[in-house]
Amino acid sequence: GYITAGVTAALVVLLSYVLLTANITALAYSIDRTHEEQSEMQAQVARYDDEIASLTSDDRLASVAAKLGMVQPDRFLRISLLPQPQSRPLAYVPR
């Protein structure tokens, strides 16, 4: 009676410990994988930032413009648009 109950309780505690240890190990591997993915994504963002910087550089844009036959203008014009008139209601309903 008491011995069986004691052995059963000890086995339950031991099994619980093993299951908790297994879960902790699985979580640790999951955290490591997530950190690796984060590092890879940060490196990819850095590569994209470099690519954006190279694509938007003034020298590159000037080179592309020259290939398209574009030249620097002799003069610049400034155009300002007049404000749009207030829109009128579709129908007028007197009060």
Rosetta blueprint (number, residue, H / E / L):
1 G L
2 Y H
3 I H
4 T H
5 A H
6 G H
7 V H
8 T H
9 A H
10 A H
11 L H
12 V H
13 V H
14 L H
15 L H
16 S H
17 Y H
18 V H
19 L H
20 L H
21 T H
22 A H
23 N H
24 I H
25 T H
26 A H
27 L H
28 A H
29 Y H
30 S H
31 I H
32 D H
33 R H
34 T H
35 H H
36 E H
37 E H
38 Q H
39 S H
40 E H
41 M H
42 Q H
43 A H
44 Q H
45 V H
46 A H
47 R H
48 Y H
49 D H
50 D H
51 E H
52 I H
53 A H
54 S H
55 L H
56 T L
57 S L
58 D H
59 D H
60 R H
61 L H
62 A H
63 S H
64 V H
65 A H
66 A H
67 K H
68 L L
69 G L
70 M L
71 V L
72 Q L
73 P L
74 D L
75 R L
76 F L
77 L L
78 R L
79 I L
80 S L
81 L L
82 L L
83 P L
84 Q L
85 P L
86 Q L
87 S L
88 R L
89 P L
90 L L
91 A L
92 Y L
93 V L
94 P L
95 R L
